[in-house]
Amino acid sequence: MSRESNIKRPGPSIGKAVILIAVFLAVLLSSWPWAAVGQAPEEEWSKTFGGAGDDRGLSLCEAGDDGHILVGYTCSKGAGKRDLWMVKIDTDGKQDWEKTFGGAGDDLGWSVLETDDGYVIAGTTEMPGSGNKDVWLIKTDLDGDERWSKTFGGPDDDWGVSLVEAGGGGYLVVGVTESYGSGKMDGWVIKTDLDGNKDWEKAFGATGDDQVTSVLKTRDGGYIIVGTTESYGSGGQDLWLIKIDPDGETVWDKTFGKGNDEAGCSVLETEDGYIVTGFTESRGSGSRDLWLIETDIDGGQRWDKTFGGADDDGGWSIQKATDGYIIAGYTGSKGAGDQDAWLIKVDQNGEKVWDKTFGGPGFDLARSFMETKDGSYVLIGWTESSGSGGQDLWLMKAETA
């Protein structure tokens, strides 16, 4: 008798049991949370706000009712050329109310944060008569009505682009000054109290054009600031990372780049360092690529990654995910049109997990974004592909599978 004939083959009942177990495991695995980790989100809804003129969204924050507050500027309504624009939306992206702030000149809102009793906006206002721009800080109540307004600046142009709540109360605003400092354009940091009164200010830079674009409060009570410098580094514009203490004194600063232009747009604190996004023209696949850099706690580079193709690509904002990072930006190398909004997920080592483009045949850009309580993402920027004309403020929700 052959050896094969002594081997018992499974009967019909055992075979059916194996099949049932396999089906059960397949269903279980497909419903397990990590099964969707590698899947890019899909658009849930898209909204535009604006009129015949150019209107842009630049920042957003959560509202107390799970909706969002949007800020930017509008040329379609208000009192002047461009007015600071504040829009409240519900969880479905429908407008609850809107407010404009400004006069006959250019007025813009660059950054917004929620407080216990309202919202604070940092931006720029054009001073009457002079045509010069000043940093503008506005506090509103929960309905968007102004409580107070403060300006900071000198004889030349100064503007604020990012803010955080400061340790011990008050606010820290970062931006750019042409009125103070060592060069034509310097990074500027202003600390205020809760009523918007200035506690102190610091300028950062030298003889070249230097600017800071984003600030984050760190666990040690200080702040990490990212921007761009021509005064230091390897040539052209370099990405610039500055660590300051609670009093605005420099702890360290680092530059990243080579002979061409680089810029830093957003920074995030990790468990043992920092991760920065922006763009580079010295590395990558095209004229400008999205750039991601991880550093240690002292700003020493651990690794960097580039993402992009033959055209211009860049990163505007970065947020923590449960198992990596999400970057929002723009791409001219892929997508449906001239330029598309771009969402990329990377793992802890900067390796791409997925990417997704959003947009139409025109110019579309995601300037900022945040994760919602249901695990989806809300992106704000502007679009030329849809809306009422010119550029419209664009709000889009992308949900994970």
C-alpha positions as CSV (number, residue, x, y, z in Angstrom):
1,M,0.0,0.0,0.0
2,S,1.4,3.3,-0.9
3,R,2.2,5.9,1.7
4,E,-0.3,8.3,0.2
5,S,-3.1,5.8,0.8
6,N,-2.5,5.7,4.5
7,I,-3.0,9.5,4.8
8,K,-6.6,10.4,5.9
9,R,-8.1,13.1,3.9
10,P,-10.4,15.6,5.6
11,G,-14.1,14.7,5.3
12,P,-16.8,17.1,4.1
13,S,-17.6,18.4,7.6
14,I,-14.0,19.3,8.3
15,G,-13.6,21.1,5.0
16,K,-16.7,23.2,5.6
17,A,-15.4,24.1,9.1
18,V,-12.1,25.3,7.5
19,I,-14.0,27.4,5.0
20,L,-16.2,29.0,7.7
21,I,-13.2,29.8,9.8
22,A,-11.5,31.5,6.9
23,V,-14.6,33.5,6.1
24,F,-14.9,34.6,9.7
25,L,-11.2,35.7,9.9
26,A,-11.6,37.7,6.6
27,V,-14.6,39.5,8.0
28,L,-12.9,40.2,11.3
29,L,-9.7,41.5,9.7
30,S,-11.5,43.7,7.3
31,S,-13.4,45.4,10.2
32,W,-10.3,45.7,12.4
33,P,-9.2,49.4,12.8
34,W,-5.7,49.0,11.5
35,A,-7.1,47.4,8.3
36,A,-7.8,50.9,7.0
37,V,-4.5,52.5,8.0
38,G,-3.1,52.4,4.5
39,Q,-6.3,53.8,2.8
40,A,-6.5,57.4,1.7
41,P,-9.5,59.4,2.8
42,E,-12.3,60.3,0.3
43,E,-14.1,63.6,0.0
44,E,-17.2,63.7,2.1
45,W,-18.2,67.2,1.2
46,S,-16.8,70.4,-0.3
47,K,-18.0,74.0,0.2
48,T,-17.0,77.3,-1.2
49,F,-17.6,80.8,0.3
50,G,-17.2,84.0,-1.6
51,G,-18.3,86.3,-4.3
52,A,-17.1,87.9,-7.5
53,G,-13.7,89.0,-6.0
54,D,-10.9,86.9,-4.6
55,D,-11.6,85.3,-1.2
56,R,-9.2,83.0,0.7
57,G,-9.2,80.8,3.7
58,L,-6.0,80.8,5.7
59,S,-6.7,79.2,9.1
60,L,-9.3,77.4,11.1
61,C,-10.0,76.2,14.6
62,E,-12.7,74.2,16.4
63,A,-15.8,75.8,17.8
64,G,-17.5,74.8,21.0
65,D,-20.4,73.1,19.2
66,D,-18.1,70.9,17.1
67,G,-18.3,73.2,14.1
68,H,-15.4,75.4,13.0
69,I,-14.2,79.0,12.8
70,L,-12.6,80.0,9.5
71,V,-10.5,83.1,8.9
72,G,-8.8,84.6,5.9
73,Y,-9.8,87.6,3.8
74,T,-12.4,88.7,1.3
75,C,-12.4,91.1,-1.6
76,S,-16.1,90.4,-2.3
77,K,-17.6,92.1,0.8
78,G,-16.6,94.4,3.7
79,A,-15.3,98.0,3.8
80,G,-12.1,98.0,1.8
81,K,-9.8,96.3,-0.8
82,R,-9.4,93.2,1.3
83,D,-11.1,92.7,4.7
84,L,-10.3,90.2,7.4
85,W,-13.0,87.6,7.2
86,M,-14.4,85.3,9.9
87,V,-16.9,82.6,9.1
88,K,-18.6,80.2,11.5
89,I,-19.7,76.8,10.1
90,D,-21.6,73.8,11.5
91,T,-20.4,70.2,11.3
92,D,-21.8,69.8,7.8
93,G,-20.0,72.9,6.5
94,K,-23.0,75.1,6.4
95,Q,-22.5,78.8,7.3
96,D,-23.9,79.9,10.6
97,W,-22.6,83.5,10.5
98,E,-19.8,85.7,9.1
99,K,-18.0,88.8,10.2
100,T,-15.7,91.2,8.4
101,F,-13.1,93.5,10.0
102,G,-11.2,96.3,8.4
103,G,-11.3,99.6,6.7
104,A,-10.5,101.1,3.3
105,G,-7.1,99.3,3.1
106,D,-5.8,95.7,3.1
107,D,-6.8,93.7,6.2
108,L,-6.1,90.0,6.5
109,G,-6.6,87.2,9.1
110,W,-3.7,84.7,9.1
111,S,-4.3,82.6,12.3
112,V,-7.1,81.9,14.7
113,L,-7.4,80.1,18.1
114,E,-10.2,79.3,20.4
115,T,-10.3,80.6,24.0
116,D,-12.6,79.9,26.9
117,D,-14.8,82.9,26.0
118,G,-14.3,83.5,22.3
119,Y,-11.6,83.6,19.6
120,V,-8.3,85.5,19.0
121,I,-7.2,86.3,15.4
122,A,-3.7,87.4,14.3
123,G,-3.3,89.2,11.0
124,T,-2.4,92.4,9.3
125,T,-4.1,95.7,8.9
126,E,-3.2,98.7,6.6
127,M,-2.9,101.8,8.7
128,P,-5.1,104.7,7.4
129,G,-3.2,107.4,5.6
130,S,0.2,105.8,5.7
131,G,-0.4,102.7,3.6
132,N,1.9,100.8,5.9
133,K,0.8,97.5,7.4
134,D,0.8,96.6,11.2
135,V,0.4,93.4,13.1
136,W,-3.2,93.1,14.1
137,L,-4.6,91.1,17.1
138,I,-8.4,90.9,17.5
139,K,-10.3,89.3,20.3
140,T,-14.0,88.3,19.7
141,D,-16.7,86.7,21.7
142,L,-18.3,83.4,20.8
143,D,-20.6,85.1,18.2
144,G,-17.7,86.9,16.5
145,D,-18.4,90.3,17.9
146,E,-15.2,92.3,18.6
147,R,-14.1,92.7,22.2
148,W,-10.8,94.5,21.6
149,S,-8.3,95.2,18.9
150,K,-4.6,95.9,19.1
151,T,-2.0,96.9,16.5
152,F,1.8,96.6,16.7
153,G,4.3,98.1,14.2
154,G,6.5,100.9,13.2
155,P,7.2,103.1,10.2
156,D,7.4,100.2,7.7
157,D,5.4,97.0,7.0
158,D,4.9,94.5,9.8
159,W,2.5,91.6,9.8
160,G,1.5,88.7,12.0
161,V,1.0,85.2,10.7
162,S,0.7,82.7,13.6
163,L,-0.2,82.7,17.3
164,V,-0.5,80.5,20.3
165,E,-1.7,80.9,23.9
166,A,1.3,81.8,26.0
167,G,2.4,80.3,29.3
168,G,1.1,82.3,32.3
169,G,-1.7,83.8,30.2
170,G,-1.8,86.0,27.1
171,Y,-0.7,85.3,23.6
172,L,2.4,84.9,21.5
173,V,2.3,86.2,18.0
174,V,4.9,85.6,15.3
175,G,5.4,87.3,12.0
176,V,7.6,89.6,10.1
177,T,8.9,93.1,10.7
178,E,10.5,95.7,8.3
179,S,10.4,98.3,11.0
180,Y,12.7,96.8,13.5
181,G,15.7,94.3,13.7
182,S,18.9,94.0,11.7
183,G,17.8,93.7,8.1
184,K,15.2,94.7,5.6
185,M,13.0,91.9,6.9
186,D,13.3,90.1,10.2
187,G,11.3,87.5,12.1
188,W,9.3,89.1,14.9
189,V,7.8,87.7,18.1
190,I,5.4,89.6,20.3
191,K,4.2,88.5,23.7
192,T,0.9,90.0,25.0
193,D,-1.2,89.7,28.1
194,L,-4.8,88.5,28.0
195,D,-6.0,92.0,27.0
196,G,-3.6,92.2,24.1
197,N,-1.2,94.6,25.7
198,K,2.4,94.0,24.7
199,D,4.7,92.4,27.4
200,W,7.8,92.1,25.2
201,E,9.0,91.8,21.6
202,K,12.0,90.2,19.9
203,A,13.4,90.5,16.4
204,F,15.3,87.6,14.8
205,G,17.6,87.9,11.8
206,A,20.5,89.8,10.3
207,T,21.3,91.7,7.1
208,G,19.2,89.5,4.7
209,D,15.5,88.8,4.4
210,D,14.4,86.6,7.3
211,Q,10.9,85.7,8.3
212,V,9.1,83.3,10.6
213,T,5.8,81.6,9.6
214,S,4.6,79.3,12.4
215,V,4.9,78.9,16.2
216,L,4.2,76.1,18.6
217,K,4.3,76.1,22.4
218,T,6.5,73.2,23.6
219,R,6.2,71.0,26.7
220,D,9.1,72.7,28.5
221,G,7.2,76.0,28.5
222,G,9.2,77.6,25.6
223,Y,8.3,77.8,21.9
224,I,9.6,76.4,18.6
225,I,9.4,78.6,15.6
226,V,9.9,77.8,11.9
227,G,10.6,80.1,9.0
228,T,13.0,81.1,6.3
229,T,16.4,82.9,6.4
230,E,18.7,84.5,3.9
231,S,21.1,85.7,6.6
232,Y,22.3,82.3,7.7
233,G,22.8,78.9,6.2
234,S,24.1,77.5,2.9
235,G,22.9,80.1,0.4
236,G,19.7,81.4,-1.1
237,Q,16.9,81.0,1.4
238,D,17.2,78.2,4.0
239,L,14.6,76.6,6.2
240,W,15.1,78.1,9.7
241,L,14.2,76.5,13.0
242,I,14.4,78.6,16.2
243,K,13.9,77.4,19.8
244,I,13.2,80.2,22.4
245,D,12.6,80.1,26.1
246,P,9.4,81.6,27.8
247,D,11.0,85.1,27.7
248,G,11.8,85.0,24.0
249,E,15.6,84.4,24.5
250,T,17.2,82.1,21.8
251,V,18.0,78.6,23.1
252,W,19.3,77.5,19.7
253,D,18.6,77.9,16.0
254,K,19.3,75.7,13.0
255,T,19.2,76.1,9.3
256,F,18.5,73.4,6.7
257,G,19.2,73.7,3.0
258,K,21.7,73.9,0.2
259,G,22.3,76.4,-2.7
260,N,18.7,76.9,-3.8
261,D,15.7,78.1,-1.9
262,E,14.1,76.3,1.0
263,A,11.3,77.3,3.4
264,G,9.7,76.0,6.6
265,C,5.9,76.4,6.9
266,S,4.8,74.3,9.9
267,V,6.4,72.5,12.9
268,L,5.2,69.8,15.3
269,E,6.7,68.6,18.5
270,T,7.3,64.8,18.7
271,E,8.1,62.7,21.7
272,D,11.8,63.5,21.5
273,G,12.3,66.2,18.9
274,Y,10.5,68.1,16.1
275,I,9.2,67.5,12.6
276,V,9.0,70.3,10.1
277,T,7.3,70.6,6.7
278,G,7.8,73.1,3.9
279,F,9.5,72.9,0.5
280,T,13.0,72.5,-1.0
281,E,14.4,73.5,-4.4
282,S,17.8,71.8,-3.7
283,R,16.6,68.2,-3.4
284,G,13.8,66.0,-4.8
285,S,12.3,65.4,-8.2
286,G,11.3,68.8,-9.5
287,S,11.7,72.5,-9.3
288,R,10.2,72.5,-5.8
289,D,9.3,69.5,-3.7
290,L,7.5,69.0,-0.4
291,W,10.1,68.6,2.3
292,L,9.8,66.8,5.6
293,I,12.6,66.9,8.3
294,E,12.8,65.3,11.6
295,T,15.2,66.6,14.3
296,D,16.2,65.7,17.8
297,I,15.4,67.9,20.8
298,D,18.4,70.1,20.0
299,G,17.5,70.6,16.4
300,G,20.0,68.1,15.0
301,Q,18.7,66.5,11.8
302,R,17.8,62.8,12.0
303,W,16.3,62.3,8.5
304,D,14.6,64.1,5.7
305,K,12.2,63.1,3.0
306,T,11.0,64.8,-0.2
307,F,7.7,64.2,-2.0
308,G,6.8,65.5,-5.5
309,G,7.3,65.3,-9.2
310,A,8.4,67.5,-12.1
311,D,6.4,70.6,-11.0
312,D,6.0,72.7,-7.8
313,D,5.0,70.8,-4.7
314,G,5.0,71.9,-1.1
315,G,3.7,71.3,2.4
316,W,1.8,74.0,4.4
317,S,0.7,72.2,7.6
318,I,1.5,69.1,9.6
319,Q,-0.5,67.3,12.3
320,K,0.0,64.1,14.4
321,A,-1.8,60.9,13.5
322,T,-2.1,57.9,15.7
323,D,0.6,56.1,13.8
324,G,2.5,58.8,11.9
325,Y,1.9,62.3,10.5
326,I,-0.5,64.0,8.1
327,I,0.7,66.8,5.8
328,A,-1.5,69.2,3.9
329,G,-0.1,71.2,1.0
330,Y,-0.2,71.6,-2.7
331,T,1.0,69.7,-5.8
332,G,1.4,70.7,-9.4
333,S,2.8,67.3,-10.3
334,K,-0.3,65.3,-10.0
335,G,-4.1,65.7,-9.7
336,A,-6.8,67.1,-11.8
337,G,-5.7,70.6,-12.7
338,D,-3.2,73.5,-12.6
339,Q,-2.5,72.8,-8.9
340,D,-4.4,70.6,-6.4
341,A,-4.7,70.4,-2.7
342,W,-2.5,67.5,-1.4
343,L,-2.9,65.3,1.7
344,I,-0.1,62.9,2.5
345,K,0.2,60.4,5.4
346,V,3.6,59.2,6.4
347,D,4.7,56.7,9.1
348,Q,7.0,57.6,12.1
349,N,10.0,57.3,9.8
350,G,8.7,59.6,7.1
351,E,7.8,56.8,4.7
352,K,4.6,57.5,2.6
353,V,1.6,55.5,3.6
354,W,-0.8,57.2,1.2
355,D,-1.4,60.4,-0.6
356,K,-4.6,62.0,-2.0
357,T,-5.2,65.0,-4.2
358,F,-8.4,67.2,-4.2
359,G,-9.4,69.8,-6.7
360,G,-10.5,70.5,-10.2
361,P,-9.1,72.0,-13.4
362,G,-8.0,75.3,-11.8
363,F,-5.7,76.4,-9.0
364,D,-6.6,74.8,-5.7
365,L,-4.6,74.8,-2.5
366,A,-5.0,73.6,1.1
367,R,-3.4,76.1,3.5
368,S,-4.3,74.5,6.8
369,F,-6.3,71.6,8.2
370,M,-7.2,69.7,11.4
371,E,-8.5,66.3,12.4
372,T,-12.2,66.2,13.6
373,K,-13.6,64.2,16.5
374,D,-14.8,61.5,14.1
375,G,-11.3,60.9,12.7
376,S,-11.9,62.8,9.4
377,Y,-10.0,65.9,8.2
378,V,-11.2,69.4,7.4
379,L,-9.0,71.4,5.0
380,I,-9.2,75.1,4.4
381,G,-7.7,77.0,1.5
382,W,-8.9,78.5,-1.8
383,T,-10.1,77.3,-5.2
384,E,-10.4,78.6,-8.7
385,S,-12.1,75.4,-9.9
386,S,-15.5,76.1,-8.4
387,G,-17.4,78.8,-6.5
388,S,-18.6,82.3,-7.4
389,G,-15.7,83.8,-9.3
390,G,-12.0,84.4,-9.0
391,Q,-10.7,82.6,-6.0
392,D,-13.1,81.4,-3.4
393,L,-12.5,80.3,0.2
394,W,-12.6,76.5,0.0
395,L,-13.5,74.1,2.8
396,M,-13.4,70.4,2.3
397,K,-14.0,67.4,4.6
398,A,-12.2,64.1,3.8
399,E,-13.3,61.0,5.7
400,T,-11.3,57.9,6.3
401,A,-12.6,54.6,5.2
